[in-house]
Amino acid sequence: MSTKKRRAKRIVYKQAQFKSKHLTLQQLLDKARSKKAKAVDRIELLDEESVLRRFINSFVAQDGMIFGQMLFYEAGKDQTVVVLDDTTSEYPVESLPIPKRRDGKGQEVLESVLYFGVLDNHVVLAQSQALRARDFENHLYWLFRRCTQTLEEDQVLTLSDQPSQKARDKIEKSPVKKVVLGTSLESQQEEVEETTEVDHAKKIKFRPVGKAFDVISAVLGDNWRKDVKLDEALDDANLQVNLEITYVRKTTITAHKLLDNIATSMRHAEPEDVKVLTDSGAVIKGNEIKLGANLHVNTFNGIVDSTDMYREMHQWLEDRIKDGSVQ
């Protein structure tokens, strides 16, 4: 029996930015779809064993926009179930292989779904636990650059946040005094070849990654880590990067530019990692830099009604364009 429910889904707004102002994300998606019409040709392999996979599953033209789903799954993964045996002291947990369909087609356990809507360079995303805006941005770069060659070599694609009108109003009334950024510092293992007069060997090193790395790079530049060599991972070190940047220029134009730069540099950070303080004492919080909303959409047995999701996304974006929240 099908169960219909109305559920809240969080959406976030992003704006696609390119070096060339003549490109739009909607145009690139159209070209990519025409070049790779079959879903199997759009699958991105994420690990050396080709087990973890993600791809844009559908392209839907609706209300002048392109909508779609990005899917993530692990090939060959079994379905984990709990056996409700009331005669035992604990329920057994078992792993069951996914059978083929009656028509012989294979099936995989779907790990996560991200829904998106694109109008020119306006992007609306309904993220999931395993698929975030960073994943969508990285996948688009792969799709356009490596899979379909629709993006020129000198082009860089970013999906940037756009500060809300409320945030812009605050800095118009009072200049920016300070930017506070705080997040944990993480590292990733890599092999480094070292050659001496005696031998040639590979040594394990760790390089900083993650949100804190993005914070430091946004302030100090991408080359700051050249002289940073770590012999141990930072994951258990509980290191916190807290930057307080005092801002002394007073012009509103410069303050607006600063706000836009923060939105771009910290586009993948959580809202609570970013605060902007003005001379008057007003605080611009991260959720004011990241435009978004809660939509209520139909679901059937827990699965989102994509048609309803796309309709709600379009209406929200249309309203934000009309009220000037996005341009």
C-alpha positions as a Python dict, from the first residue, in 0.01 Angstrom:
ca = {
    (1, 'M'): (0, 0, 0),
    (2, 'S'): (139, 338, -102),
    (3, 'T'): (169, 594, 179),
    (4, 'K'): (168, 959, 80),
    (5, 'K'): (318, 1218, 316),
    (6, 'R'): (410, 1583, 298),
    (7, 'R'): (765, 1631, 429),
    (8, 'A'): (1003, 1922, 475),
    (9, 'K'): (1314, 1926, 256),
    (10, 'R'): (1592, 2179, 299),
    (11, 'I'): (1715, 2354, -14),
    (12, 'V'): (2016, 2583, -60),
    (13, 'Y'): (2085, 2840, -328),
    (14, 'K'): (2413, 2850, -520),
    (15, 'Q'): (2533, 3055, -813),
    (16, 'A'): (2753, 2898, -1080),
    (17, 'Q'): (3055, 3112, -1159),
    (18, 'F'): (3293, 3082, -1453),
    (19, 'K'): (3589, 3277, -1580),
    (20, 'S'): (3388, 3357, -1892),
    (21, 'K'): (3063, 3549, -1843),
    (22, 'H'): (2924, 3401, -2166),
    (23, 'L'): (2886, 3052, -2017),
    (24, 'T'): (2586, 2931, -1821),
    (25, 'L'): (2552, 2611, -1626),
    (26, 'Q'): (2219, 2541, -1796),
    (27, 'Q'): (2386, 2551, -2139),
    (28, 'L'): (2662, 2315, -2026),
    (29, 'L'): (2413, 2067, -1883),
    (30, 'D'): (2224, 2071, -2215),
    (31, 'K'): (2546, 1996, -2404),
    (32, 'A'): (2650, 1722, -2162),
    (33, 'R'): (2309, 1556, -2189),
    (34, 'S'): (2325, 1557, -2570),
    (35, 'K'): (2676, 1409, -2574),
    (36, 'K'): (2610, 1139, -2313),
    (37, 'A'): (2246, 1039, -2349),
    (38, 'K'): (2280, 705, -2167),
    (39, 'A'): (2312, 705, -1790),
    (40, 'V'): (2581, 436, -1798),
    (41, 'D'): (2809, 673, -1991),
    (42, 'R'): (2782, 940, -1719),
    (43, 'I'): (2896, 732, -1422),
    (44, 'E'): (3193, 872, -1229),
    (45, 'L'): (3409, 610, -1055),
    (46, 'L'): (3527, 743, -720),
    (47, 'D'): (3778, 481, -603),
    (48, 'E'): (4048, 256, -748),
    (49, 'E'): (3825, -53, -723),
    (50, 'S'): (3546, 124, -916),
    (51, 'V'): (3300, 40, -637),
    (52, 'L'): (3185, 386, -529),
    (53, 'R'): (2994, 558, -807),
    (54, 'R'): (2794, 874, -867),
    (55, 'F'): (2621, 1021, -1169),
    (56, 'I'): (2343, 1252, -1283),
    (57, 'N'): (2059, 1012, -1341),
    (58, 'S'): (1799, 1235, -1500),
    (59, 'F'): (1764, 1564, -1686),
    (60, 'V'): (1414, 1709, -1683),
    (61, 'A'): (1318, 2024, -1876),
    (62, 'Q'): (1041, 2195, -1681),
    (63, 'D'): (930, 2560, -1644),
    (64, 'G'): (1231, 2680, -1845),
    (65, 'M'): (1476, 2510, -1608),
    (66, 'I'): (1677, 2188, -1602),
    (67, 'F'): (1606, 1962, -1305),
    (68, 'G'): (1759, 1632, -1214),
    (69, 'Q'): (1890, 1382, -962),
    (70, 'M'): (2246, 1293, -875),
    (71, 'L'): (2273, 941, -737),
    (72, 'F'): (2540, 773, -527),
    (73, 'Y'): (2578, 399, -474),
    (74, 'E'): (2829, 128, -390),
    (75, 'A'): (2842, -141, -657),
    (76, 'G'): (2780, -495, -530),
    (77, 'K'): (2674, -389, -183),
    (78, 'D'): (2438, -624, -2),
    (79, 'Q'): (2121, -512, 173),
    (80, 'T'): (2157, -514, 554),
    (81, 'V'): (1842, -619, 740),
    (82, 'V'): (1740, -685, 1100),
    (83, 'V'): (1546, -1006, 1165),
    (84, 'L'): (1254, -938, 1400),
    (85, 'D'): (1273, -1265, 1595),
    (86, 'D'): (1087, -1204, 1925),
    (87, 'T'): (1207, -1536, 2071),
    (88, 'T'): (1571, -1423, 2094),
    (89, 'S'): (1751, -1188, 2337),
    (90, 'E'): (1866, -974, 2047),
    (91, 'Y'): (1754, -936, 1687),
    (92, 'P'): (1997, -1089, 1436),
    (93, 'V'): (2147, -861, 1172),
    (94, 'E'): (2197, -1021, 832),
    (95, 'S'): (2330, -923, 492),
    (96, 'L'): (2129, -1019, 186),
    (97, 'P'): (2250, -998, -175),
    (98, 'I'): (2036, -789, -408),
    (99, 'P'): (1874, -1019, -666),
    (100, 'K'): (1837, -936, -1032),
    (101, 'R'): (1500, -832, -1163),
    (102, 'R'): (1279, -1077, -1348),
    (103, 'D'): (1381, -917, -1677),
    (104, 'G'): (1747, -990, -1596),
    (105, 'K'): (1850, -631, -1524),
    (106, 'G'): (2078, -574, -1228),
    (107, 'Q'): (1995, -370, -919),
    (108, 'E'): (2204, -177, -666),
    (109, 'V'): (2135, -36, -321),
    (110, 'L'): (2092, 338, -358),
    (111, 'E'): (2294, 519, -92),
    (112, 'S'): (2190, 878, -150),
    (113, 'V'): (2006, 1120, -381),
    (114, 'L'): (2065, 1491, -444),
    (115, 'Y'): (1801, 1691, -632),
    (116, 'F'): (1894, 2001, -832),
    (117, 'G'): (1736, 2273, -1041),
    (118, 'V'): (1928, 2507, -1274),
    (119, 'L'): (1816, 2828, -1444),
    (120, 'D'): (2101, 2997, -1633),
    (121, 'N'): (2358, 3015, -1349),
    (122, 'H'): (2106, 2994, -1064),
    (123, 'V'): (2129, 2661, -880),
    (124, 'V'): (1890, 2517, -622),
    (125, 'L'): (2000, 2203, -437),
    (126, 'A'): (1826, 1959, -202),
    (127, 'Q'): (2128, 1793, -44),
    (128, 'S'): (2152, 1462, 140),
    (129, 'Q'): (2387, 1319, 402),
    (130, 'A'): (2624, 1167, 147),
    (131, 'L'): (2578, 1416, -139),
    (132, 'R'): (2652, 1780, -61),
    (133, 'A'): (2708, 2089, -271),
    (134, 'R'): (3082, 2015, -279),
    (135, 'D'): (3010, 1671, -430),
    (136, 'F'): (2781, 1822, -692),
    (137, 'E'): (3041, 2086, -782),
    (138, 'N'): (3317, 1824, -812),
    (139, 'H'): (3100, 1595, -1020),
    (140, 'L'): (3002, 1876, -1259),
    (141, 'Y'): (3369, 1956, -1307),
    (142, 'W'): (3433, 1588, -1393),
    (143, 'L'): (3127, 1570, -1619),
    (144, 'F'): (3214, 1881, -1818),
    (145, 'R'): (3592, 1852, -1825),
    (146, 'R'): (3667, 1479, -1847),
    (147, 'C'): (3345, 1304, -1946),
    (148, 'T'): (3201, 1531, -2216),
    (149, 'Q'): (3476, 1790, -2283),
    (150, 'T'): (3219, 2071, -2281),
    (151, 'L'): (3428, 2296, -2052),
    (152, 'E'): (3744, 2463, -2177),
    (153, 'E'): (4074, 2389, -2002),
    (154, 'D'): (4108, 2745, -1873),
    (155, 'Q'): (3761, 2748, -1715),
    (156, 'V'): (3701, 2688, -1344),
    (157, 'L'): (3353, 2616, -1215),
    (158, 'T'): (3244, 2711, -862),
    (159, 'L'): (2903, 2696, -699),
    (160, 'S'): (2915, 2996, -470),
    (161, 'D'): (2681, 3110, -198),
    (162, 'Q'): (2499, 3440, -229),
    (163, 'P'): (2458, 3651, 86),
    (164, 'S'): (2097, 3729, 172),
    (165, 'Q'): (1951, 4077, 139),
    (166, 'K'): (1939, 4092, 519),
    (167, 'A'): (2317, 4045, 533),
    (168, 'R'): (2374, 4310, 267),
    (169, 'D'): (2147, 4555, 451),
    (170, 'K'): (2354, 4513, 767),
    (171, 'I'): (2683, 4606, 600),
    (172, 'E'): (2520, 4900, 425),
    (173, 'K'): (2425, 5044, 765),
    (174, 'S'): (2765, 4980, 924),
    (175, 'P'): (3104, 4880, 778),
    (176, 'V'): (3254, 4537, 837),
    (177, 'K'): (3486, 4529, 1138),
    (178, 'K'): (3582, 4166, 1175),
    (179, 'V'): (3542, 3824, 1012),
    (180, 'V'): (3549, 3522, 1244),
    (181, 'L'): (3612, 3179, 1093),
    (182, 'G'): (3638, 2864, 1299),
    (183, 'T'): (3661, 2496, 1208),
    (184, 'S'): (3871, 2186, 1273),
    (185, 'L'): (4196, 2110, 1087),
    (186, 'E'): (4215, 1769, 920),
    (187, 'S'): (4476, 1586, 714),
    (188, 'Q'): (4499, 1326, 440),
    (189, 'Q'): (4764, 1058, 391),
    (190, 'E'): (4987, 1064, 85),
    (191, 'E'): (5306, 887, -25),
    (192, 'V'): (5615, 1099, -82),
    (193, 'E'): (5918, 969, -269),
    (194, 'E'): (6247, 1060, -101),
    (195, 'T'): (6584, 999, -264),
    (196, 'T'): (6914, 1008, -74),
    (197, 'E'): (7271, 915, -164),
    (198, 'V'): (7208, 574, -7),
    (199, 'D'): (6865, 466, -125),
    (200, 'H'): (6532, 557, -280),
    (201, 'A'): (6225, 511, -61),
    (202, 'K'): (5864, 611, -17),
    (203, 'K'): (5759, 782, 304),
    (204, 'I'): (5410, 848, 435),
    (205, 'K'): (5330, 1214, 486),
    (206, 'F'): (5008, 1395, 569),
    (207, 'R'): (4876, 1707, 403),
    (208, 'P'): (4614, 1942, 548),
    (209, 'V'): (4268, 1919, 390),
    (210, 'G'): (3908, 2008, 465),
    (211, 'K'): (3729, 2322, 574),
    (212, 'A'): (4012, 2463, 785),
    (213, 'F'): (4249, 2427, 490),
    (214, 'D'): (3997, 2622, 279),
    (215, 'V'): (3985, 2893, 547),
    (216, 'I'): (4363, 2933, 565),
    (217, 'S'): (4401, 2921, 186),
    (218, 'A'): (4134, 3189, 144),
    (219, 'V'): (4338, 3418, 368),
    (220, 'L'): (4702, 3320, 303),
    (221, 'G'): (4679, 3184, -53),
    (222, 'D'): (4703, 2829, -188),
    (223, 'N'): (5084, 2812, -153),
    (224, 'W'): (5092, 2838, 227),
    (225, 'R'): (5117, 2460, 276),
    (226, 'K'): (5432, 2415, 63),
    (227, 'D'): (5650, 2435, 372),
    (228, 'V'): (5411, 2237, 593),
    (229, 'K'): (5527, 1876, 636),
    (230, 'L'): (5338, 1653, 878),
    (231, 'D'): (5466, 1316, 1000),
    (232, 'E'): (5143, 1231, 1181),
    (233, 'A'): (4776, 1264, 1099),
    (234, 'L'): (4581, 1553, 1249),
    (235, 'D'): (4251, 1367, 1275),
    (236, 'D'): (4289, 1289, 1647),
    (237, 'A'): (4474, 1607, 1739),
    (238, 'N'): (4153, 1811, 1785),
    (239, 'L'): (4318, 2116, 1632),
    (240, 'Q'): (4084, 2407, 1579),
    (241, 'V'): (4153, 2688, 1336),
    (242, 'N'): (4003, 3011, 1463),
    (243, 'L'): (4078, 3316, 1254),
    (244, 'E'): (3971, 3667, 1345),
    (245, 'I'): (4036, 3903, 1056),
    (246, 'T'): (4006, 4269, 1143),
    (247, 'Y'): (3884, 4474, 849),
    (248, 'V'): (3976, 4843, 840),
    (249, 'R'): (3841, 4975, 509),
    (250, 'K'): (3520, 5169, 540),
    (251, 'T'): (3356, 5178, 197),
    (252, 'T'): (3030, 4994, 142),
    (253, 'I'): (3144, 4879, -203),
    (254, 'T'): (3452, 4714, -57),
    (255, 'A'): (3248, 4559, 222),
    (256, 'H'): (3007, 4407, -33),
    (257, 'K'): (3303, 4262, -223),
    (258, 'L'): (3441, 4117, 100),
    (259, 'L'): (3107, 3955, 177),
    (260, 'D'): (3097, 3799, -170),
    (261, 'N'): (3456, 3672, -132),
    (262, 'I'): (3368, 3508, 199),
    (263, 'A'): (3062, 3346, 41),
    (264, 'T'): (3280, 3201, -236),
    (265, 'S'): (3575, 3091, -21),
    (266, 'M'): (3354, 2934, 246),
    (267, 'R'): (3089, 2791, 14),
    (268, 'H'): (3137, 2437, 149),
    (269, 'A'): (3161, 2534, 517),
    (270, 'E'): (2879, 2483, 763),
    (271, 'P'): (2686, 2801, 850),
    (272, 'E'): (2805, 2798, 1212),
    (273, 'D'): (3170, 2821, 1098),
    (274, 'V'): (3137, 3178, 972),
    (275, 'K'): (3049, 3510, 1140),
    (276, 'V'): (3089, 3868, 1020),
    (277, 'L'): (3084, 4154, 1274),
    (278, 'T'): (3013, 4517, 1187),
    (279, 'D'): (3122, 4838, 1361),
    (280, 'S'): (2774, 4881, 1509),
    (281, 'G'): (2793, 4540, 1676),
    (282, 'A'): (2556, 4369, 1432),
    (283, 'V'): (2644, 4006, 1360),
    (284, 'I'): (2599, 3845, 1018),
    (285, 'K'): (2574, 3473, 1079),
    (286, 'G'): (2663, 3200, 835),
    (287, 'N'): (2301, 3115, 762),
    (288, 'E'): (2253, 3473, 636),
    (289, 'I'): (2542, 3427, 394),
    (290, 'K'): (2395, 3100, 271),
    (291, 'L'): (2055, 3155, 113),
    (292, 'G'): (1811, 2867, 156),
    (293, 'A'): (1467, 2756, 274),
    (294, 'N'): (1255, 2462, 383),
    (295, 'L'): (1018, 2329, 119),
    (296, 'H'): (733, 2088, 180),
    (297, 'V'): (707, 1819, -87),
    (298, 'N'): (511, 1501, -145),
    (299, 'T'): (672, 1166, -69),
    (300, 'F'): (546, 816, -143),
    (301, 'N'): (672, 543, 91),
    (302, 'G'): (959, 775, 186),
    (303, 'I'): (1060, 847, -175),
    (304, 'V'): (1042, 1208, -287),
    (305, 'D'): (794, 1292, -561),
    (306, 'S'): (1049, 1452, -793),
    (307, 'T'): (785, 1633, -1001),
    (308, 'D'): (652, 1804, -690),
    (309, 'M'): (1007, 1879, -571),
    (310, 'Y'): (1093, 2046, -902),
    (311, 'R'): (771, 2248, -899),
    (312, 'E'): (845, 2376, -548),
    (313, 'M'): (1207, 2456, -639),
    (314, 'H'): (1096, 2655, -942),
    (315, 'Q'): (839, 2853, -743),
    (316, 'W'): (1091, 2936, -470),
    (317, 'L'): (1357, 3050, -717),
    (318, 'E'): (1105, 3254, -917),
    (319, 'D'): (996, 3431, -597),
    (320, 'R'): (1359, 3505, -498),
    (321, 'I'): (1430, 3654, -843),
    (322, 'K'): (1116, 3870, -823),
    (323, 'D'): (1196, 4004, -474),
    (324, 'G'): (1559, 4074, -571),
    (325, 'S'): (1716, 3821, -331),
    (326, 'V'): (1910, 3674, -625),
    (327, 'Q'): (2020, 3840, -946),
}
